[in-house]
Amino acid sequence: MDSKTHLFRYESPLGPIALELAGDVCYRLQLEDVDAPECPPDHPVALWLRAYFLGKNLALPEIAPAKTEFQARLRKELLAIPFGEVHTYGDLAKALDSAPRAVGQALGANPLPVLFPCHRVVASHGLGGFSCGIEWKKRLLELEGALEGTN
């Protein structure tokens, strides 16, 4: 954790979420429980998460910039996947002129899952992986109505 950031906890309907924040900027989101103060309910990330879990769409809150040009391009592609839909690693690889394995590795390093919906990327035959654990991926896809047909 960066010295200027602070750790907060957000209680989602699917389980606790850890947020690393500096002011309004989100640097990291982890789908895990932490011993930290509750995120203020009016914080932009908390407002976005509340809307997401209600199936509503808000503009993305302020987030830490991408560290590489590939990560920036990947983020753009992830944001283009609509709520309730999935794309394959191969789909993203083709859009990014890359390889599915490279896309999978970059998705696994995504510091902002849910905000950049890497859970919406699946293998051609099955769910594939997820840095926060396959159970979280299933819960998120089920919430979005996108789990059927991905098993």
C-alpha positions as CSV (number, residue, x, y, z in Angstrom):
1,M,0.0,0.0,0.0
2,D,1.3,3.4,-1.0
3,S,2.0,5.7,2.0
4,K,-0.5,8.3,0.7
5,T,-3.3,5.7,0.4
6,H,-5.7,4.4,3.0
7,L,-7.4,1.0,3.3
8,F,-11.2,0.9,3.6
9,R,-13.8,-1.8,3.7
10,Y,-17.0,-1.9,1.6
11,E,-19.7,-4.4,2.5
12,S,-21.2,-5.5,-0.8
13,P,-24.2,-7.9,-1.1
14,L,-21.8,-10.6,-2.3
15,G,-19.2,-10.1,0.4
16,P,-16.7,-7.6,1.7
17,I,-14.5,-5.6,-0.6
18,A,-11.2,-3.9,0.3
19,L,-10.5,-0.5,-1.2
20,E,-7.2,1.3,-1.3
21,L,-8.0,5.0,-1.7
22,A,-6.2,8.3,-1.8
23,G,-8.9,11.0,-1.6
24,D,-11.4,10.2,-4.3
25,V,-8.9,8.1,-6.3
26,C,-9.1,4.3,-6.2
27,Y,-5.7,2.5,-6.5
28,R,-6.8,-1.1,-5.7
29,L,-9.9,-3.0,-5.2
30,Q,-9.7,-6.6,-3.7
31,L,-12.6,-8.9,-3.2
32,E,-11.7,-9.8,0.3
33,D,-12.3,-8.9,4.0
34,V,-10.0,-6.5,5.7
35,D,-9.7,-5.0,9.2
36,A,-10.2,-1.4,8.1
37,P,-12.7,1.4,8.6
38,E,-15.9,1.3,6.5
39,C,-15.7,3.3,3.3
40,P,-17.8,6.5,3.6
41,P,-21.1,5.8,1.9
42,D,-20.8,9.0,-0.1
43,H,-17.4,8.2,-1.5
44,P,-17.4,8.0,-5.3
45,V,-16.2,4.4,-5.3
46,A,-18.9,3.4,-2.8
47,L,-21.6,5.1,-4.8
48,W,-20.3,3.3,-8.0
49,L,-20.3,0.0,-6.3
50,R,-23.8,0.5,-4.8
51,A,-25.1,1.3,-8.3
52,Y,-23.2,-1.7,-9.8
53,F,-24.7,-4.2,-7.3
54,L,-28.2,-2.7,-8.2
55,G,-27.6,-3.3,-11.9
56,K,-27.2,0.4,-12.6
57,N,-24.5,2.1,-14.6
58,L,-22.6,5.1,-13.3
59,A,-19.6,6.8,-14.8
60,L,-16.4,5.2,-13.5
61,P,-15.1,6.9,-10.4
62,E,-11.6,8.3,-10.5
63,I,-9.0,5.5,-10.6
64,A,-5.2,5.2,-10.6
65,P,-3.8,5.5,-14.1
66,A,-2.8,2.4,-16.1
67,K,0.9,1.6,-15.7
68,T,1.4,0.5,-19.3
69,E,-0.1,1.3,-22.7
70,F,-1.2,-2.3,-23.0
71,Q,-3.0,-2.1,-19.6
72,A,-4.7,1.1,-20.8
73,R,-5.9,-0.6,-24.0
74,L,-7.1,-3.6,-22.0
75,R,-9.1,-1.4,-19.6
76,K,-10.8,0.2,-22.6
77,E,-11.7,-3.2,-24.0
78,L,-13.0,-4.4,-20.6
79,L,-15.2,-1.3,-20.2
80,A,-16.7,-2.1,-23.7
81,I,-18.1,-5.4,-22.4
82,P,-21.7,-4.7,-21.4
83,F,-23.1,-5.7,-18.0
84,G,-24.5,-9.3,-18.3
85,E,-22.3,-10.3,-21.3
86,V,-19.0,-12.2,-21.5
87,H,-16.2,-12.2,-24.0
88,T,-13.5,-14.8,-24.3
89,Y,-9.7,-14.4,-23.8
90,G,-9.4,-14.9,-27.5
91,D,-11.9,-12.1,-28.3
92,L,-9.8,-9.7,-26.2
93,A,-6.6,-11.0,-27.7
94,K,-7.8,-10.4,-31.2
95,A,-9.0,-6.9,-30.3
96,L,-5.6,-6.1,-28.7
97,D,-3.5,-7.8,-31.3
98,S,-2.1,-10.0,-28.6
99,A,-2.2,-13.7,-27.5
100,P,-4.9,-15.1,-25.2
101,R,-2.3,-16.1,-22.6
102,A,-0.9,-12.6,-22.5
103,V,-4.4,-11.2,-22.0
104,G,-5.0,-13.8,-19.2
105,Q,-1.8,-12.7,-17.4
106,A,-2.7,-9.0,-17.7
107,L,-6.2,-9.7,-16.4
108,G,-4.8,-11.6,-13.5
109,A,-2.7,-8.5,-12.6
110,N,-5.8,-6.1,-12.8
111,P,-5.6,-4.1,-9.5
112,L,-9.2,-2.9,-10.0
113,P,-11.5,-5.9,-10.6
114,V,-15.2,-5.1,-10.9
115,L,-14.4,-1.5,-11.8
116,F,-12.6,-2.9,-14.9
117,P,-14.8,-6.1,-15.3
118,C,-12.2,-8.8,-15.9
119,H,-14.8,-11.3,-14.5
120,R,-16.6,-10.9,-17.8
121,V,-13.7,-12.6,-19.7
122,V,-14.1,-16.3,-19.9
123,A,-12.3,-19.2,-21.6
124,S,-13.7,-20.6,-24.8
125,H,-14.9,-23.7,-22.9
126,G,-15.6,-22.7,-19.3
127,L,-15.0,-19.9,-16.8
128,G,-11.3,-19.6,-17.0
129,G,-9.5,-18.0,-14.0
130,F,-10.0,-15.0,-11.8
131,S,-7.4,-13.3,-9.5
132,C,-10.0,-13.0,-6.7
133,G,-11.0,-16.7,-6.9
134,I,-13.4,-18.6,-9.1
135,E,-16.3,-18.3,-6.5
136,W,-16.2,-14.5,-6.8
137,K,-16.2,-14.8,-10.6
138,K,-19.3,-17.0,-10.4
139,R,-21.1,-14.7,-8.0
140,L,-20.4,-11.6,-10.1
141,L,-21.5,-13.4,-13.4
142,E,-24.6,-14.7,-11.6
143,L,-25.4,-11.2,-10.4
144,E,-25.2,-10.0,-13.9
145,G,-27.2,-12.9,-15.3
146,A,-24.2,-14.1,-17.4
147,L,-23.3,-17.3,-15.7
148,E,-25.5,-19.6,-17.7
149,G,-23.6,-21.2,-20.6
150,T,-20.1,-20.4,-19.2
151,N,-19.6,-23.6,-17.2
